[in-house]
Amino acid sequence: MQIDLVQEGDVAVVVPMGRIDSNTAAELERVCDEQIAAGRRKILLDLAGIDYVSSAGLRVFLVVGKKLQRGGGRVALCCLSPMVSEVLAIAGFDRILTTAGSRGEGLAKLI
């Protein structure tokens, strides 16, 4: 999995590409943990390049959100494909995670 990182003001935008599954979830969590350790309190996961999320990926979203919340921060997910959006809805995560249709909308929800 390739993961790009962009800083938008005080928001770290993490842009993974490929699949988030048991083989790649730890890498995504590591990148997010590095941002949290560096003092970032707002992370936007831009999932435009993700075509599949397994339960391991869902776990990363929750863990990162909880870590940020403990430090007064927040996480949001944006640019979900229909399949990823459906997985979030089936798992009920669409009710507990902040989602947005575009990167701009995601950034606005974190400000």
C-alpha positions as CSV (number, residue, x, y, z in Angstrom):
1,M,0.0,0.0,0.0
2,Q,1.2,3.5,-0.8
3,I,0.3,6.2,1.7
4,D,0.8,9.9,1.0
5,L,0.7,12.6,3.6
6,V,-0.4,16.2,3.0
7,Q,-0.6,19.0,5.6
8,E,-3.7,21.2,5.2
9,G,-3.4,23.9,7.9
10,D,-3.5,22.0,11.2
11,V,-5.0,18.9,9.6
12,A,-2.9,15.9,8.6
13,V,-4.4,14.4,5.4
14,V,-3.5,10.8,5.2
15,V,-4.1,9.4,1.6
16,P,-3.8,5.6,1.4
17,M,-4.1,3.9,-1.9
18,G,-5.1,0.3,-2.6
19,R,-6.7,-2.0,-0.1
20,I,-6.9,-1.7,3.7
21,D,-6.9,-5.3,4.9
22,S,-5.0,-7.5,7.4
23,N,-1.8,-7.1,5.4
24,T,-1.9,-3.3,5.2
25,A,-3.9,-2.0,8.2
26,A,-0.9,-1.9,10.5
27,E,1.0,0.4,8.1
28,L,-1.9,2.8,8.0
29,E,-2.2,2.7,11.8
30,R,1.6,3.4,12.1
31,V,1.4,6.4,9.8
32,C,-1.5,7.8,11.8
33,D,0.3,7.1,15.1
34,E,3.3,9.0,13.9
35,Q,1.1,12.0,13.2
36,I,-0.5,11.8,16.6
37,A,3.0,11.5,18.2
38,A,4.0,14.6,16.3
39,G,1.2,16.5,18.0
40,R,-1.4,16.4,15.2
41,R,-4.9,16.5,16.7
42,K,-6.9,16.4,13.5
43,I,-6.5,13.6,10.8
44,L,-8.5,13.4,7.6
45,L,-8.3,10.0,5.9
46,D,-8.8,10.6,2.2
47,L,-10.1,7.2,1.0
48,A,-10.5,8.1,-2.7
49,G,-7.8,5.6,-3.6
50,I,-9.2,2.8,-1.5
51,D,-11.4,0.1,-3.2
52,Y,-11.6,-2.3,-0.3
53,V,-11.7,-2.1,3.5
54,S,-11.8,-5.2,5.7
55,S,-12.6,-5.5,9.4
56,A,-8.9,-4.8,10.1
57,G,-9.3,-1.5,8.3
58,L,-12.4,-0.6,10.3
59,R,-10.5,-1.4,13.5
60,V,-7.8,1.1,12.4
61,F,-10.4,3.9,11.9
62,L,-11.8,3.3,15.4
63,V,-8.5,3.0,17.1
64,V,-7.2,6.2,15.5
65,G,-10.4,8.0,16.4
66,K,-10.2,6.9,20.0
67,K,-6.5,7.9,20.3
68,L,-7.3,11.3,18.9
69,Q,-10.3,11.8,21.0
70,R,-8.3,11.1,24.2
71,G,-6.0,14.0,23.2
72,G,-8.9,16.3,22.3
73,G,-8.6,15.6,18.6
74,R,-10.8,14.1,15.9
75,V,-10.6,12.0,12.8
76,A,-12.8,12.2,9.6
77,L,-13.0,10.0,6.5
78,C,-13.7,11.5,3.1
79,C,-14.1,10.4,-0.6
80,L,-15.4,7.0,0.2
81,S,-16.2,4.7,-2.8
82,P,-19.7,3.3,-2.8
83,M,-18.3,-0.1,-1.7
84,V,-16.3,1.4,1.2
85,S,-19.4,3.5,2.2
86,E,-21.5,0.3,2.2
87,V,-19.0,-1.5,4.4
88,L,-19.1,1.4,6.9
89,A,-22.9,1.4,6.8
90,I,-23.2,-2.4,7.3
91,A,-20.9,-2.2,10.3
92,G,-22.7,0.8,11.7
93,F,-19.6,2.9,11.6
94,D,-21.3,5.6,9.5
95,R,-23.1,6.6,12.7
96,I,-20.0,6.9,14.9
97,L,-17.3,8.2,12.4
98,T,-17.4,11.6,10.7
99,T,-17.6,11.1,6.9
100,A,-17.6,13.6,4.1
101,G,-18.1,13.4,0.3
102,S,-15.0,15.5,-0.6
103,R,-11.7,16.5,0.9
104,G,-12.9,20.1,1.2
105,E,-16.0,19.0,3.1
106,G,-13.9,16.7,5.3
107,L,-11.5,19.6,6.2
108,A,-14.4,21.8,7.0
109,K,-15.8,19.2,9.4
110,L,-12.5,19.1,11.3
111,I,-12.1,22.9,11.6
